[in-house]
Amino acid sequence: MKRIVSFVFALAIFSMVGCGGKRSQSAANEEPDSTVAFVLNSDSLVYGICGDGTAMNTLQLITDVGDTLTLSIDEANNNGLCFGGFQSGDRMAVMLKDEATAKSVINQSALLGDWVMPNPLDGSSEMGIRIKEGGIAESIDQPTLIYRSWRLCNGKLEIVAIREGGGDEEEVNLYDIVALGPDTLVYKDSEDTFEYTRYRQRENKEVIRLESASDDDMMI
């Protein structure tokens, strides 16, 4: 367990450089060596499965490398940084404060699904994003914006997309998660806030209207 924690803190030192492989302007014309490339893509989150030992104020995390951590989530709860709730078997992403305390917790399983909002150009239709396992993202009724992939990075949600008319150039966006619940997903950047609800299949029920009985209907 100490091996994982020390590794996480080593990555956290470099997390300020950001995610997605972006380079600073001063080094734009320099080819980074392998160490710099590793730092630029570093992620300080610890990933694993929510264990059966999870309780109201503690999270049991069975990490991807096989360690079992029992973490207090009081601080994360108090700071509004617990997203998606907890259920045994769910895949979790946790940022550690120390080996016994979670700084933030994101339920990755709760992120999966179809998320929609009213189309601002046509209130009668919906548009949104489909978040799938394996880091795959797809657009829902957004022909001018094609989502390609998603991932979590240092507690933020990274979404890669291509815009119509932009060629094949990928657009990498980082968002702060504001809320995540069974039917709610809200994330934001410095300019916009995106508020989604989980898509529910609407049943088309045919209404059958019966005519009132007449005197003729009673005649034999």
N, C-alpha and C positions, 0 to 999 in steps of 0.2 A: 504493500500500500504506500510506503514511504517513497518508493521508486516512482509511482504515478504522481504523487503530490509534488515532489521536487521537480518533475518534468513539467507539470502544469504551471508552477510558479515561474520556471525558466521561460516558458512561452509567454506568460503574462507580462513579463518585462518588456517584450517586444511588441505587444498587441497594439500599442499606440501607432504603429506604422500603418495599420489598416489591413483590410482583407482584399481578396480578389486579384492579387498580383499587381496592384497599381504602384507606380514608381514616382518618386519625387521629381519635380521639374529639374532640379540641379543635376540629377543623374540620368536625365532622359536620354543622353547620347552615349551612356556607358553601359556596357554589357555586365550585368551583375554576376558574381561568382555563385557557386552552389550554396554557400552559407547565406548570402543575402537573399537569394531566391527562396530558401527555406523560411527565413524570417518573414518575408513579405506575405507568405501564404500560411503563417502560423495561426493556430486557433487555440485559445486557452480553455475551451470547454472540455469537460469530461463526459463521455457518452456511455450509456448502459441501459439496463432494464430495471424497472421499478420492481423491487422484491416484495415478498409476502410480509416482511417485517416492517413495512411502512406504517406509520401511525399519524395522528393528527399533526404533530409538531416535528416529526422526524421522517426522513426519507432513507429507505434502504436501497442503495444503488449497487447493482451487480454490473461492474464495468465491463467494457468490451475485452479487456485483457484478463478477466477472471477474478479480480479482487472484489470484495464486498465492503462497501463503505456505509456507515450509519451516520447520517448528516442531520444536524439541526437546521430547520428551515424557518425558524422564528425571525431572523434578520431579513431574509428574503421576503417573507410575508409582510413584515412591518414596512418594508420599502416598496411594496407593490410589485415585486419582481418574481412572483410565482405565477406561471402561466399554464393553464390547461388542466389543473388538478392532478390527482394521482390515482392510478389504478394498477394493481399488480399485473405485470406483463407489458405495460406500456413502455415505449422507448423514450428515454429522458436525455436531456442535455443540461449539464450543471456547470456553473462557474463556481469554483471553490474559493472561500476566503482563507480557510485552513483545512487541515485533514478531517475536521469534525463539523465544519460549518459551511453551508451553501450560501453563496452570495446571490445567486439567481438560479431559477429552475424553469426549464421550458419542457413541456410535454410534447415531444415530436409527433407522437401518434395522434394527438388532438389537432395538430396542424393539417393533417391529411384530409382531403376531401374537396368538394366543389364549393367555392365561396363566391357569392354574387351580391351586387348592389344595383339599385335602379340606374338605368342608363340616363345620364344627365340631359341627353338630347331627345330622349323619348321615354317618358316616365312609365309607359306601359310595358317596356321590355327591360331585361336585365343583362348585365355584363359582369365579368369577373375573372377569377383565376382558379385553375384546377391544380392542386398540390398533391403529387403522387409519390409513392415510395421510390427510392433510388435516385432522389434528387431531380425528378422530372417535373416540369411545370408546363401547363398548357393554358392558352387563352380560352375564355368562354364568351363567344359572340363579340370579339374584339378584332375585326379584320385588319385594323391598322397597327395593332400591337401584338406581336407574337412572343409569348413567354417561352423560354427554352429550359431553364433550370432554376433550382433553388437550393439553398443550404443555410445552415446556421453558422455564424462566425463571430466569436467573442460576444455572444449574447444578442447579436443582431440578426435580422433576416435578410439574406442576400438573394436577390432575384435578378436573373439575366434575361434580357429580352432583345428583340430586334424590331425596330419601327419601320413602318412602310415608307419607302423612299430613302431609307438609310443604307441601302446596299446590304451587305452581309455583316456589317459592323455591329458587334454586340454591345449592348448598353448594360452596365453593371450598376445596380442600385442597392444601397444598404438602408434598411429601415429599422427603427426602434419598434418593438412589439409593445403595444399599449394595453391590449386586452385579448384574452383567448379563453373562450368557454365552449360549451357544447354546441352553441348556435351563433357564436360571435367571434369575429376576428377583426382586430383593429391594429393597423400599423401606420407609422408616419416617418417622413424625413423632414428636412429643414423647411420645406415648402408646403407639402400636402399631407393630409390625413386620409387614409382609406378605411372605410367602415363597411365590413361585409357581414352577411348572414349566411348560414349554411343553406345550400340549395336543397329544397324539398320537392320531390316529384309531385306535380299537381295532377290529381285525378280528374279526368273529363267525364263527368256524369251527365248522361242524357236525361233531360227532364221530360217525363211522359205526362201529358195533360189528358185527363179523362173528361169526355163530354157529359153534361148532365143528362140523366135519363128523361125521356119524353113519354107521353101517353102511348105513342105508337110502339115504343119498345115493350110495353106491357101487353100488347094485343097478341093473341095466338092465332 
